[in-house]
Amino acid sequence: MESGPAIFAGMVFCLFGGGLLAWTATRVRQHRPVAHGVSPVASAAVAGLAAVIFLTVGAWCFTRL
């Protein structure tokens, strides 16, 4: 992968994953729903898993430099 697109993709994935993880943690800490109409535990787990996947993909992009 070329370094320009790898840096851009890595930053986008890491920023989104970090933001999603921070938002999910904040909502869970405040005892507020992560998604309306869904089990609080299931929605927090799915959002947390998605955030970790995005952070992992971002880190993988940075290893391709």
N, CA, C, O and CB atoms as a CASP TS submission, in Angstrom:
PFRMAT TS
TARGET T0000
AUTHOR 0000-0000-0000
METHOD Language model
MODEL 1
PARENT N/A
ATOM      1  N   MET     1       0.851  -1.168   0.000  1.00  0.00           N
ATOM      2  CA  MET     1       0.000   0.000   0.000  1.00  0.00           C
ATOM      3  C   MET     1       0.899   1.235   0.000  1.00  0.00           C
ATOM      4  O   MET     1       1.920   1.263   0.688  1.00  0.00           O
ATOM      5  CB  MET     1      -0.970  -0.004   1.224  1.00  0.00           C
ATOM      6  N   GLU     2       0.530   2.227  -0.750  1.00  0.00           N
ATOM      7  CA  GLU     2       1.293   3.466  -0.754  1.00  0.00           C
ATOM      8  C   GLU     2       1.138   4.171   0.580  1.00  0.00           C
ATOM      9  O   GLU     2       0.121   4.013   1.254  1.00  0.00           O
ATOM     10  CB  GLU     2       0.845   4.382  -1.903  1.00  0.00           C
ATOM     11  N   SER     3       2.143   4.950   0.966  1.00  0.00           N
ATOM     12  CA  SER     3       2.112   5.522   2.308  1.00  0.00           C
ATOM     13  C   SER     3       1.033   6.593   2.476  1.00  0.00           C
ATOM     14  O   SER     3       0.464   6.700   3.563  1.00  0.00           O
ATOM     15  CB  SER     3       3.459   6.109   2.638  1.00  0.00           C
ATOM     16  N   GLY     4       0.729   7.389   1.451  1.00  0.00           N
ATOM     17  CA  GLY     4      -0.303   8.421   1.585  1.00  0.00           C
ATOM     18  C   GLY     4      -1.671   7.851   1.900  1.00  0.00           C
ATOM     19  O   GLY     4      -2.273   8.236   2.902  1.00  0.00           O
ATOM     20  N   PRO     5      -2.186   6.936   1.068  1.00  0.00           N
ATOM     21  CA  PRO     5      -3.492   6.341   1.368  1.00  0.00           C
ATOM     22  C   PRO     5      -3.495   5.512   2.658  1.00  0.00           C
ATOM     23  O   PRO     5      -4.508   5.454   3.354  1.00  0.00           O
ATOM     24  CB  PRO     5      -3.931   5.470   0.212  1.00  0.00           C
ATOM     25  N   ALA     6      -2.365   4.874   2.977  1.00  0.00           N
ATOM     26  CA  ALA     6      -2.306   4.073   4.206  1.00  0.00           C
ATOM     27  C   ALA     6      -2.414   4.973   5.430  1.00  0.00           C
ATOM     28  O   ALA     6      -3.092   4.627   6.398  1.00  0.00           O
ATOM     29  CB  ALA     6      -0.997   3.251   4.262  1.00  0.00           C
ATOM     30  N   ILE     7      -1.754   6.120   5.394  1.00  0.00           N
ATOM     31  CA  ILE     7      -1.829   7.054   6.515  1.00  0.00           C
ATOM     32  C   ILE     7      -3.244   7.603   6.655  1.00  0.00           C
ATOM     33  O   ILE     7      -3.782   7.673   7.760  1.00  0.00           O
ATOM     34  CB  ILE     7      -0.823   8.206   6.329  1.00  0.00           C
ATOM     35  N   PHE     8      -3.845   7.994   5.530  1.00  0.00           N
ATOM     36  CA  PHE     8      -5.211   8.534   5.568  1.00  0.00           C
ATOM     37  C   PHE     8      -6.190   7.490   6.092  1.00  0.00           C
ATOM     38  O   PHE     8      -6.984   7.781   6.987  1.00  0.00           O
ATOM     39  CB  PHE     8      -5.646   9.009   4.167  1.00  0.00           C
ATOM     40  N   ALA     9      -6.142   6.277   5.546  1.00  0.00           N
ATOM     41  CA  ALA     9      -7.069   5.227   5.974  1.00  0.00           C
ATOM     42  C   ALA     9      -6.841   4.869   7.438  1.00  0.00           C
ATOM     43  O   ALA     9      -7.799   4.685   8.188  1.00  0.00           O
ATOM     44  CB  ALA     9      -6.913   3.975   5.093  1.00  0.00           C
ATOM     45  N   GLY    10      -5.584   4.769   7.846  1.00  0.00           N
ATOM     46  CA  GLY    10      -5.285   4.450   9.240  1.00  0.00           C
ATOM     47  C   GLY    10      -5.816   5.502  10.191  1.00  0.00           C
ATOM     48  O   GLY    10      -6.366   5.171  11.242  1.00  0.00           O
ATOM     49  N   MET    11      -5.656   6.779   9.830  1.00  0.00           N
ATOM     50  CA  MET    11      -6.155   7.855  10.680  1.00  0.00           C
ATOM     51  C   MET    11      -7.677   7.847  10.754  1.00  0.00           C
ATOM     52  O   MET    11      -8.249   8.038  11.828  1.00  0.00           O
ATOM     53  CB  MET    11      -5.667   9.202  10.166  1.00  0.00           C
ATOM     54  N   VAL    12      -8.337   7.626   9.616  1.00  0.00           N
ATOM     55  CA  VAL    12      -9.806   7.605   9.614  1.00  0.00           C
ATOM     56  C   VAL    12     -10.321   6.464  10.481  1.00  0.00           C
ATOM     57  O   VAL    12     -11.217   6.667  11.300  1.00  0.00           O
ATOM     58  CB  VAL    12     -10.350   7.466   8.172  1.00  0.00           C
ATOM     59  N   PHE    13      -9.770   5.273  10.312  1.00  0.00           N
ATOM     60  CA  PHE    13     -10.214   4.129  11.110  1.00  0.00           C
ATOM     61  C   PHE    13      -9.931   4.343  12.594  1.00  0.00           C
ATOM     62  O   PHE    13     -10.785   4.051  13.432  1.00  0.00           O
ATOM     63  CB  PHE    13      -9.531   2.848  10.628  1.00  0.00           C
ATOM     64  N   CYS    14      -8.744   4.848  12.929  1.00  0.00           N
ATOM     65  CA  CYS    14      -8.403   5.052  14.335  1.00  0.00           C
ATOM     66  C   CYS    14      -9.239   6.158  14.978  1.00  0.00           C
ATOM     67  O   CYS    14      -9.674   6.014  16.121  1.00  0.00           O
ATOM     68  CB  CYS    14      -6.927   5.382  14.467  1.00  0.00           C
ATOM     69  N   LEU    15      -9.466   7.246  14.267  1.00  0.00           N
ATOM     70  CA  LEU    15     -10.292   8.322  14.828  1.00  0.00           C
ATOM     71  C   LEU    15     -11.730   7.873  15.035  1.00  0.00           C
ATOM     72  O   LEU    15     -12.332   8.161  16.070  1.00  0.00           O
ATOM     73  CB  LEU    15     -10.261   9.546  13.918  1.00  0.00           C
ATOM     74  N   PHE    16     -12.283   7.165  14.048  1.00  0.00           N
ATOM     75  CA  PHE    16     -13.661   6.691  14.205  1.00  0.00           C
ATOM     76  C   PHE    16     -13.756   5.655  15.321  1.00  0.00           C
ATOM     77  O   PHE    16     -14.666   5.719  16.147  1.00  0.00           O
ATOM     78  CB  PHE    16     -14.178   6.095  12.885  1.00  0.00           C
ATOM     79  N   GLY    17     -12.830   4.705  15.353  1.00  0.00           N
ATOM     80  CA  GLY    17     -12.849   3.679  16.393  1.00  0.00           C
ATOM     81  C   GLY    17     -12.670   4.269  17.780  1.00  0.00           C
ATOM     82  O   GLY    17     -13.359   3.872  18.720  1.00  0.00           O
ATOM     83  N   GLY    18     -11.745   5.219  17.915  1.00  0.00           N
ATOM     84  CA  GLY    18     -11.532   5.866  19.210  1.00  0.00           C
ATOM     85  C   GLY    18     -12.739   6.683  19.640  1.00  0.00           C
ATOM     86  O   GLY    18     -13.124   6.664  20.809  1.00  0.00           O
ATOM     87  N   GLY    19     -13.335   7.402  18.695  1.00  0.00           N
ATOM     88  CA  GLY    19     -14.528   8.186  19.013  1.00  0.00           C
ATOM     89  C   GLY    19     -15.697   7.305  19.412  1.00  0.00           C
ATOM     90  O   GLY    19     -16.416   7.608  20.364  1.00  0.00           O
ATOM     91  N   LEU    20     -15.884   6.217  18.685  1.00  0.00           N
ATOM     92  CA  LEU    20     -16.977   5.297  19.008  1.00  0.00           C
ATOM     93  C   LEU    20     -16.759   4.651  20.367  1.00  0.00           C
ATOM     94  O   LEU    20     -17.703   4.492  21.140  1.00  0.00           O
ATOM     95  CB  LEU    20     -17.109   4.218  17.928  1.00  0.00           C
ATOM     96  N   LEU    21     -15.526   4.282  20.659  1.00  0.00           N
ATOM     97  CA  LEU    21     -15.226   3.665  21.951  1.00  0.00           C
ATOM     98  C   LEU    21     -15.438   4.660  23.088  1.00  0.00           C
ATOM     99  O   LEU    21     -15.992   4.301  24.127  1.00  0.00           O
ATOM    100  CB  LEU    21     -13.783   3.134  21.973  1.00  0.00           C
ATOM    101  N   ALA    22     -15.006   5.900  22.906  1.00  0.00           N
ATOM    102  CA  ALA    22     -15.183   6.919  23.940  1.00  0.00           C
ATOM    103  C   ALA    22     -16.669   7.228  24.144  1.00  0.00           C
ATOM    104  O   ALA    22     -17.128   7.360  25.279  1.00  0.00           O
ATOM    105  CB  ALA    22     -14.415   8.206  23.565  1.00  0.00           C
ATOM    106  N   TRP    23     -17.417   7.343  23.046  1.00  0.00           N
ATOM    107  CA  TRP    23     -18.840   7.632  23.146  1.00  0.00           C
ATOM    108  C   TRP    23     -19.582   6.489  23.848  1.00  0.00           C
ATOM    109  O   TRP    23     -20.433   6.731  24.704  1.00  0.00           O
ATOM    110  CB  TRP    23     -19.432   7.876  21.752  1.00  0.00           C
ATOM    111  N   THR    24     -19.256   5.255  23.485  1.00  0.00           N
ATOM    112  CA  THR    24     -19.902   4.091  24.101  1.00  0.00           C
ATOM    113  C   THR    24     -19.584   4.024  25.590  1.00  0.00           C
ATOM    114  O   THR    24     -20.470   3.775  26.407  1.00  0.00           O
ATOM    115  CB  THR    24     -19.455   2.792  23.404  1.00  0.00           C
ATOM    116  N   ALA    25     -18.319   4.245  25.940  1.00  0.00           N
ATOM    117  CA  ALA    25     -17.936   4.200  27.356  1.00  0.00           C
ATOM    118  C   ALA    25     -18.636   5.296  28.149  1.00  0.00           C
ATOM    119  O   ALA    25     -19.053   5.074  29.286  1.00  0.00           O
ATOM    120  CB  ALA    25     -16.414   4.336  27.505  1.00  0.00           C
ATOM    121  N   THR    26     -18.765   6.475  27.553  1.00  0.00           N
ATOM    122  CA  THR    26     -19.445   7.575  28.232  1.00  0.00           C
ATOM    123  C   THR    26     -20.924   7.256  28.449  1.00  0.00           C
ATOM    124  O   THR    26     -21.460   7.491  29.532  1.00  0.00           O
ATOM    125  CB  THR    26     -19.297   8.873  27.427  1.00  0.00           C
ATOM    126  N   ARG    27     -21.573   6.727  27.428  1.00  0.00           N
ATOM    127  CA  ARG    27     -23.000   6.387  27.554  1.00  0.00           C
ATOM    128  C   ARG    27     -23.212   5.294  28.604  1.00  0.00           C
ATOM    129  O   ARG    27     -24.150   5.363  29.398  1.00  0.00           O
ATOM    130  CB  ARG    27     -23.567   5.927  26.191  1.00  0.00           C
ATOM    131  N   VAL    28     -22.339   4.290  28.604  1.00  0.00           N
ATOM    132  CA  VAL    28     -22.484   3.194  29.568  1.00  0.00           C
ATOM    133  C   VAL    28     -22.235   3.702  30.986  1.00  0.00           C
ATOM    134  O   VAL    28     -22.948   3.320  31.915  1.00  0.00           O
ATOM    135  CB  VAL    28     -21.510   2.037  29.234  1.00  0.00           C
ATOM    136  N   ARG    29     -21.233   4.557  31.160  1.00  0.00           N
ATOM    137  CA  ARG    29     -20.911   5.094  32.478  1.00  0.00           C
ATOM    138  C   ARG    29     -22.053   5.955  33.029  1.00  0.00           C
ATOM    139  O   ARG    29     -22.263   5.999  34.241  1.00  0.00           O
ATOM    140  CB  ARG    29     -19.621   5.913  32.411  1.00  0.00           C
ATOM    141  N   GLN    30     -22.785   6.635  32.152  1.00  0.00           N
ATOM    142  CA  GLN    30     -23.901   7.479  32.570  1.00  0.00           C
ATOM    143  C   GLN    30     -25.216   6.704  32.676  1.00  0.00           C
ATOM    144  O   GLN    30     -26.256   7.287  32.983  1.00  0.00           O
ATOM    145  CB  GLN    30     -24.064   8.628  31.601  1.00  0.00           C
ATOM    146  N   HIS    31     -25.172   5.406  32.426  1.00  0.00           N
ATOM    147  CA  HIS    31     -26.362   4.547  32.444  1.00  0.00           C
ATOM    148  C   HIS    31     -27.414   5.039  31.458  1.00  0.00           C
ATOM    149  O   HIS    31     -28.608   5.040  31.757  1.00  0.00           O
ATOM    150  CB  HIS    31     -26.957   4.488  33.854  1.00  0.00           C
ATOM    151  N   ARG    32     -26.961   5.452  30.290  1.00  0.00           N
ATOM    152  CA  ARG    32     -27.865   5.883  29.221  1.00  0.00           C
ATOM    153  C   ARG    32     -27.785   4.856  28.100  1.00  0.00           C
ATOM    154  O   ARG    32     -26.772   4.169  27.977  1.00  0.00           O
ATOM    155  CB  ARG    32     -27.500   7.322  28.699  1.00  0.00           C
ATOM    156  N   PRO    33     -28.816   4.733  27.286  1.00  0.00           N
ATOM    157  CA  PRO    33     -28.792   3.714  26.225  1.00  0.00           C
ATOM    158  C   PRO    33     -27.796   4.055  25.122  1.00  0.00           C
ATOM    159  O   PRO    33     -27.631   5.218  24.753  1.00  0.00           O
ATOM    160  CB  PRO    33     -30.182   3.551  25.623  1.00  0.00           C
ATOM    161  N   VAL    34     -27.142   3.032  24.608  1.00  0.00           N
ATOM    162  CA  VAL    34     -26.236   3.203  23.480  1.00  0.00           C
ATOM    163  C   VAL    34     -27.043   3.235  22.187  1.00  0.00           C
ATOM    164  O   VAL    34     -26.719   3.988  21.269  1.00  0.00           O
ATOM    165  CB  VAL    34     -25.177   2.070  23.442  1.00  0.00           C
ATOM    166  N   ALA    35     -28.094   2.418  22.113  1.00  0.00           N
ATOM    167  CA  ALA    35     -29.005   2.406  20.969  1.00  0.00           C
ATOM    168  C   ALA    35     -30.420   2.252  21.514  1.00  0.00           C
ATOM    169  O   ALA    35     -30.652   1.435  22.405  1.00  0.00           O
ATOM    170  CB  ALA    35     -28.651   1.249  19.952  1.00  0.00           C
ATOM    171  N   HIS    36     -31.344   3.009  21.002  1.00  0.00           N
ATOM    172  CA  HIS    36     -32.722   2.964  21.483  1.00  0.00           C
ATOM    173  C   HIS    36     -33.435   1.728  20.947  1.00  0.00           C
ATOM    174  O   HIS    36     -33.283   1.370  19.779  1.00  0.00           O
ATOM    175  CB  HIS    36     -33.479   4.238  21.072  1.00  0.00           C
ATOM    176  N   GLY    37     -34.203   1.089  21.800  1.00  0.00           N
ATOM    177  CA  GLY    37     -35.000  -0.062  21.402  1.00  0.00           C
ATOM    178  C   GLY    37     -34.235  -1.371  21.381  1.00  0.00           C
ATOM    179  O   GLY    37     -34.736  -2.372  20.867  1.00  0.00           O
ATOM    180  N   VAL    38     -33.024  -1.380  21.933  1.00  0.00           N
ATOM    181  CA  VAL    38     -32.191  -2.585  21.936  1.00  0.00           C
ATOM    182  C   VAL    38     -31.736  -2.816  23.371  1.00  0.00           C
ATOM    183  O   VAL    38     -31.666  -1.879  24.166  1.00  0.00           O
ATOM    184  CB  VAL    38     -30.956  -2.449  20.954  1.00  0.00           C
ATOM    185  N   SER    39     -31.433  -4.046  23.693  1.00  0.00           N
ATOM    186  CA  SER    39     -30.913  -4.366  25.013  1.00  0.00           C
ATOM    187  C   SER    39     -29.660  -3.530  25.296  1.00  0.00           C
ATOM    188  O   SER    39     -28.771  -3.465  24.448  1.00  0.00           O
ATOM    189  CB  SER    39     -30.599  -5.877  25.124  1.00  0.00           C
ATOM    190  N   PRO    40     -29.571  -2.898  26.455  1.00  0.00           N
ATOM    191  CA  PRO    40     -28.400  -2.068  26.764  1.00  0.00           C
ATOM    192  C   PRO    40     -27.088  -2.841  26.738  1.00  0.00           C
ATOM    193  O   PRO    40     -26.068  -2.323  26.284  1.00  0.00           O
ATOM    194  CB  PRO    40     -28.572  -1.434  28.116  1.00  0.00           C
ATOM    195  N   VAL    41     -27.112  -4.066  27.219  1.00  0.00           N
ATOM    196  CA  VAL    41     -25.892  -4.873  27.239  1.00  0.00           C
ATOM    197  C   VAL    41     -25.482  -5.252  25.816  1.00  0.00           C
ATOM    198  O   VAL    41     -24.307  -5.167  25.460  1.00  0.00           O
ATOM    199  CB  VAL    41     -26.095  -6.142  28.095  1.00  0.00           C
ATOM    200  N   ALA    42     -26.448  -5.666  25.013  1.00  0.00           N
ATOM    201  CA  ALA    42     -26.136  -6.069  23.638  1.00  0.00           C
ATOM    202  C   ALA    42     -25.648  -4.894  22.804  1.00  0.00           C
ATOM    203  O   ALA    42     -24.693  -5.034  22.040  1.00  0.00           O
ATOM    204  CB  ALA    42     -27.360  -6.695  22.980  1.00  0.00           C
ATOM    205  N   SER    43     -26.289  -3.740  22.940  1.00  0.00           N
ATOM    206  CA  SER    43     -25.865  -2.594  22.136  1.00  0.00           C
ATOM    207  C   SER    43     -24.484  -2.105  22.546  1.00  0.00           C
ATOM    208  O   SER    43     -23.690  -1.716  21.689  1.00  0.00           O
ATOM    209  CB  SER    43     -26.873  -1.459  22.260  1.00  0.00           C
ATOM    210  N   ALA    44     -24.182  -2.117  23.844  1.00  0.00           N
ATOM    211  CA  ALA    44     -22.854  -1.706  24.295  1.00  0.00           C
ATOM    212  C   ALA    44     -21.793  -2.700  23.828  1.00  0.00           C
ATOM    213  O   ALA    44     -20.689  -2.304  23.453  1.00  0.00           O
ATOM    214  CB  ALA    44     -22.823  -1.574  25.826  1.00  0.00           C
ATOM    215  N   ALA    45     -22.123  -3.971  23.851  1.00  0.00           N
ATOM    216  CA  ALA    45     -21.163  -4.989  23.413  1.00  0.00           C
ATOM    217  C   ALA    45     -20.882  -4.883  21.916  1.00  0.00           C
ATOM    218  O   ALA    45     -19.729  -4.971  21.492  1.00  0.00           O
ATOM    219  CB  ALA    45     -21.685  -6.391  23.748  1.00  0.00           C
ATOM    220  N   VAL    46     -21.916  -4.697  21.127  1.00  0.00           N
ATOM    221  CA  VAL    46     -21.732  -4.587  19.676  1.00  0.00           C
ATOM    222  C   VAL    46     -20.970  -3.315  19.325  1.00  0.00           C
ATOM    223  O   VAL    46     -20.081  -3.345  18.474  1.00  0.00           O
ATOM    224  CB  VAL    46     -23.091  -4.605  18.954  1.00  0.00           C
ATOM    225  N   ALA    47     -21.303  -2.203  19.966  1.00  0.00           N
ATOM    226  CA  ALA    47     -20.602  -0.953  19.692  1.00  0.00           C
ATOM    227  C   ALA    47     -19.143  -1.043  20.135  1.00  0.00           C
ATOM    228  O   ALA    47     -18.254  -0.558  19.436  1.00  0.00           O
ATOM    229  CB  ALA    47     -21.301   0.220  20.397  1.00  0.00           C
ATOM    230  N   GLY    48     -18.891  -1.653  21.279  1.00  0.00           N
ATOM    231  CA  GLY    48     -17.515  -1.835  21.743  1.00  0.00           C
ATOM    232  C   GLY    48     -16.714  -2.733  20.828  1.00  0.00           C
ATOM    233  O   GLY    48     -15.547  -2.459  20.548  1.00  0.00           O
ATOM    234  N   LEU    49     -17.332  -3.803  20.361  1.00  0.00           N
ATOM    235  CA  LEU    49     -16.649  -4.711  19.434  1.00  0.00           C
ATOM    236  C   LEU    49     -16.350  -4.014  18.115  1.00  0.00           C
ATOM    237  O   LEU    49     -15.264  -4.182  17.560  1.00  0.00           O
ATOM    238  CB  LEU    49     -17.496  -5.968  19.186  1.00  0.00           C
ATOM    239  N   ALA    50     -17.289  -3.241  17.609  1.00  0.00           N
ATOM    240  CA  ALA    50     -17.063  -2.503  16.366  1.00  0.00           C
ATOM    241  C   ALA    50     -15.922  -1.501  16.535  1.00  0.00           C
ATOM    242  O   ALA    50     -15.100  -1.341  15.633  1.00  0.00           O
ATOM    243  CB  ALA    50     -18.350  -1.777  15.928  1.00  0.00           C
ATOM    244  N   ALA    51     -15.868  -0.827  17.681  1.00  0.00           N
ATOM    245  CA  ALA    51     -14.797   0.139  17.932  1.00  0.00           C
ATOM    246  C   ALA    51     -13.437  -0.548  17.955  1.00  0.00           C
ATOM    247  O   ALA    51     -12.472  -0.035  17.388  1.00  0.00           O
ATOM    248  CB  ALA    51     -15.038   0.875  19.257  1.00  0.00           C
ATOM    249  N   VAL    52     -13.357  -1.689  18.599  1.00  0.00           N
ATOM    250  CA  VAL    52     -12.088  -2.420  18.652  1.00  0.00           C
ATOM    251  C   VAL    52     -11.684  -2.896  17.261  1.00  0.00           C
ATOM    252  O   VAL    52     -10.501  -2.874  16.921  1.00  0.00           O
ATOM    253  CB  VAL    52     -12.193  -3.619  19.614  1.00  0.00           C
ATOM    254  N   ILE    53     -12.645  -3.323  16.460  1.00  0.00           N
ATOM    255  CA  ILE    53     -12.340  -3.758  15.089  1.00  0.00           C
ATOM    256  C   ILE    53     -11.810  -2.583  14.273  1.00  0.00           C
ATOM    257  O   ILE    53     -10.831  -2.735  13.541  1.00  0.00           O
ATOM    258  CB  ILE    53     -13.598  -4.361  14.408  1.00  0.00           C
ATOM    259  N   PHE    54     -12.440  -1.415  14.388  1.00  0.00           N
ATOM    260  CA  PHE    54     -11.967  -0.238  13.653  1.00  0.00           C
ATOM    261  C   PHE    54     -10.566   0.161  14.097  1.00  0.00           C
ATOM    262  O   PHE    54      -9.739   0.519  13.259  1.00  0.00           O
ATOM    263  CB  PHE    54     -12.931   0.937  13.846  1.00  0.00           C
ATOM    264  N   LEU    55     -10.282   0.108  15.391  1.00  0.00           N
ATOM    265  CA  LEU    55      -8.946   0.434  15.878  1.00  0.00           C
ATOM    266  C   LEU    55      -7.908  -0.573  15.386  1.00  0.00           C
ATOM    267  O   LEU    55      -6.780  -0.195  15.069  1.00  0.00           O
ATOM    268  CB  LEU    55      -8.941   0.485  17.401  1.00  0.00           C
ATOM    269  N   THR    56      -8.281  -1.845  15.320  1.00  0.00           N
ATOM    270  CA  THR    56      -7.375  -2.874  14.820  1.00  0.00           C
ATOM    271  C   THR    56      -7.083  -2.681  13.340  1.00  0.00           C
ATOM    272  O   THR    56      -5.935  -2.813  12.915  1.00  0.00           O
ATOM    273  CB  THR    56      -7.961  -4.260  15.060  1.00  0.00           C
ATOM    274  N   VAL    57      -8.100  -2.373  12.555  1.00  0.00           N
ATOM    275  CA  VAL    57      -7.895  -2.128  11.126  1.00  0.00           C
ATOM    276  C   VAL    57      -7.028  -0.889  10.919  1.00  0.00           C
ATOM    277  O   VAL    57      -6.181  -0.870  10.026  1.00  0.00           O
ATOM    278  CB  VAL    57      -9.250  -1.961  10.401  1.00  0.00           C
ATOM    279  N   GLY    58      -7.230   0.136  11.727  1.00  0.00           N
ATOM    280  CA  GLY    58      -6.395   1.327  11.643  1.00  0.00           C
ATOM    281  C   GLY    58      -4.944   1.020  11.955  1.00  0.00           C
ATOM    282  O   GLY    58      -4.045   1.492  11.259  1.00  0.00           O
ATOM    283  N   ALA    59      -4.707   0.237  12.991  1.00  0.00           N
ATOM    284  CA  ALA    59      -3.337  -0.164  13.329  1.00  0.00           C
ATOM    285  C   ALA    59      -2.726  -1.001  12.217  1.00  0.00           C
ATOM    286  O   ALA    59      -1.540  -0.867  11.916  1.00  0.00           O
ATOM    287  CB  ALA    59      -3.315  -0.948  14.649  1.00  0.00           C
ATOM    288  N   TRP    60      -3.529  -1.865  11.604  1.00  0.00           N
ATOM    289  CA  TRP    60      -3.025  -2.684  10.503  1.00  0.00           C
ATOM    290  C   TRP    60      -2.612  -1.795   9.327  1.00  0.00           C
ATOM    291  O   TRP    60      -1.593  -2.048   8.683  1.00  0.00           O
ATOM    292  CB  TRP    60      -4.094  -3.709  10.055  1.00  0.00           C
ATOM    293  N   CYS    61      -3.395  -0.763   9.049  1.00  0.00           N
ATOM    294  CA  CYS    61      -3.041   0.162   7.970  1.00  0.00           C
ATOM    295  C   CYS    61      -1.700   0.834   8.244  1.00  0.00           C
ATOM    296  O   CYS    61      -0.905   1.027   7.325  1.00  0.00           O
ATOM    297  CB  CYS    61      -4.136   1.224   7.794  1.00  0.00           C
ATOM    298  N   PHE    62      -1.445   1.192   9.496  1.00  0.00           N
ATOM    299  CA  PHE    62      -0.179   1.827   9.834  1.00  0.00           C
ATOM    300  C   PHE    62       1.008   0.872   9.716  1.00  0.00           C
ATOM    301  O   PHE    62       2.137   1.315   9.507  1.00  0.00           O
ATOM    302  CB  PHE    62      -0.245   2.385  11.234  1.00  0.00           C
ATOM    303  N   THR    63       0.767  -0.424   9.848  1.00  0.00           N
ATOM    304  CA  THR    63       1.882  -1.371   9.686  1.00  0.00           C
ATOM    305  C   THR    63       2.225  -1.579   8.218  1.00  0.00           C
ATOM    306  O   THR    63       3.273  -2.147   7.912  1.00  0.00           O
ATOM    307  CB  THR    63       1.540  -2.719  10.334  1.00  0.00           C
ATOM    308  N   ARG    64       1.378  -1.139   7.311  1.00  0.00           N
ATOM    309  CA  ARG    64       1.608  -1.301   5.880  1.00  0.00           C
ATOM    310  C   ARG    64       2.407  -0.153   5.277  1.00  0.00           C
ATOM    311  O   ARG    64       2.540  -0.077   4.056  1.00  0.00           O
ATOM    312  CB  ARG    64       0.290  -1.428   5.163  1.00  0.00           C
ATOM    313  N   LEU    65       2.944   0.745   6.106  1.00  0.00           N
ATOM    314  CA  LEU    65       3.708   1.885   5.579  1.00  0.00           C
ATOM    315  C   LEU    65       5.069   1.441   5.073  1.00  0.00           C
ATOM    316  O   LEU    65       5.849   2.264   4.595  1.00  0.00           O
ATOM    317  CB  LEU    65       3.880   2.966   6.655  1.00  0.00           C
TER
END
